[in-house]
Amino acid sequence: MNKQNKQQVLVIHGGEVFPTYKEYLEYLKNYQLDFKKLKEKEKGWKKHLQEDLGDNFEVIQPQMPLPRNAKYAEWKIWLEKYFSILQDDIILVGHSLGGIFWAKYLSENKFPVKISQIHLAAAPFDAKDRDDKDNLGDFILDTNKLFNIEKQTENIFLYHSKDDDCVPFSDLEKFTQYLPNAKKIIFEDNGHFSVEKFPEIIKNIAQNKK
């Protein structure tokens, strides 16, 4: 199949955020390596996404700057370097911090090509007008602008598991408050989606293919 006929899937991975550099250094000093979990992260559903979606799709997965101490301003600059290769009807996927990154970017910016679908898995919600902040640094949402996301696509999917130990399940409801037309896919035991396979996202991408 000609590459030009493939529908692009642009995936933004997760990361860590620290309010201060001092806290980041403390995190590094105190972090206990779990080699079993490291091997699990090397695998995971995002690594299999191209294989699972098949030849009708082209999966693009940028390695965003400093994922251990992520800054939205840096991620924004890096994302925009990919704009020259993007095509209409693109599918955007964000996992964890990548989810709030897409929410912030698309609420504040007009994407350069037409968006077919948005899929946000285990996305944290942090907004400047809320008291229950998660301290996500400059990955912070302006709730007055979130309506702009639905103006850019009708197909928004939000995935969250009730047993997620990284992002509270209540963050799903915060997102749906501002994205009322988004489709919620709720799990009981998928944790933070550090899973080998993610058949639900594969199915939804394929069923809504342009």
Secondary structure as UniProt FT lines:
FT   HELIX           3..5
FT   STRAND          7..12
FT   HELIX           21..30
FT   HELIX           35..42
FT   HELIX           44..47
FT   HELIX           49..53
FT   TURN            55..56
FT   STRAND          57..60
FT   HELIX           67..69
FT   HELIX           72..80
FT   TURN            81..82
FT   HELIX           83..85
FT   STRAND          90..95
FT   HELIX           97..108
FT   STRAND          115..121
FT   TURN            128..129
FT   TURN            137..138
FT   TURN            143..146
FT   HELIX           147..152
FT   STRAND          156..161
FT   TURN            162..163
FT   HELIX           170..178
FT   TURN            180..181
FT   STRAND          183..187
FT   TURN            191..192
FT   HELIX           199..207
//
